[in-house]
Amino acid sequence: QVQLVESGGGLVQAGGSLRLSCAASGSFFRLNYMGWYRQAPGRPRDLVAAISSSGSANYVDSVKGRFTISRGNAKNTVYLQMNSLKPEDTAVYYCTMGIATMGQFWGQGTQVTVSS
């Protein structure tokens, strides 16, 4: 059974920074991609950033230049460095991973709150 465990959320003032982490546990062959989504109250869950197995990253326009997604040296971890945070970044952030032959998995979510 594969599980994703997230950490790093919290409360920060506008302009501040947070770093989210997500680690996958369990037995699997290969991670195809990793990503972060977010969901604000009353809104759909939207993609924030994703990174492929080759290291190619893409971002939603609203976070470009402020957020950076990266893979850990352990290969089963993914990070989201969030700088210059804005109140509109407030949401529950979810880690997701696509695993070869097994499908897509989700973390439990971590709350990020940015105060003005």
N, C-alpha and C positions, 0 to 999 in steps of 0.2 A: 504494500500500500504506500503510495507516494503522498507525502504531506508537505505543504509549504507553510513556513512560519515566518511572519513578518515582525519587524521591530523598527523603532525609530520615530514614530509619530509623536505628536504633542502639540503644545500651545506655544506660539511664537509671535512676536510683533512683526508688523509689516516691515519689509526690508531685511528680515532675518533669514536664517538658513536652517535647514533640517536635512538629515541624511536617513533615508529609508533603506532597510536591508531585508532581504528575503532569501531563505535557505531551503533547499529541497532535501527531504530525507526519504529513505527507502531505496529500493533497488530498481534501477532502470538503466537502459543501454545508452541513450543519447538524448540530450536536450536539443531540440530544434530551434526554439526561440524563447525569449523571456521578455516580459513586458510589465508595465504598470498602467492600471486604469484608475479612474477616480469617479466617485459618485457623490454629488451634492444632494441635499434634501429636495425631493420633488423632481430630480433630474435623472436622465438615464446614465448608465455607466459608460463612460467614454474613455477611449485610449488616450494616454498621456505620452508614453514613450515605449519603444520596443527595440530589441537588439537581437540580431540573428546569430546563428552559430559561428558565422564568419566574423562577427564583430560589427557588422553594419547596423547603424542606429538611425531611427527616425523619431520625430517629435511632432506633436500637435503644434500649430503655429503659436498658440498663446503662451507656450513655455520655451520656445526656442531662444537660446542665448541665456536662459536662466537655469534650466534643469539639465542634468547630465546623467544618462543611464550607462552603467558599466557592469561587466561581468567580473566576478571574483576569481582569484587564482585557483580556487577549489573547483571551478567550473559548474558547481551546483548552486552558486549564489549570484544574486543580482542586486545592484544598488541603484538608488535614485538620489543624486545630490540635488537639492533644491535651494537655490539662492535667490535673493531679491524677492522673497515671497510677498504675495499680495493677498488681501482679504478674499478675493475671488478664487484663490487656490484652496480655500477651505473645503474639505470633502473627506470622505473615507477613501483611502487609497488601497487598492487591491493589487497584489502581485499575481502574475499568471505565467505559466510555463507550458510549452508544447513539447511533449515527450514522444519520441519515435515509437510507434505501434501501440501507444497507450492513450493518447489523446491529450486534452487540455485540462490543466489543473489550476485551482485558485487558492489563494491564501484567505485567511479569515477577515482581513481588512484591518487597517490601522487609521485612526482618526488624526487628521491634520487640521489644526485651527489657527488661522492667522488673524490677529486682532489689528484693528486700524489705529 
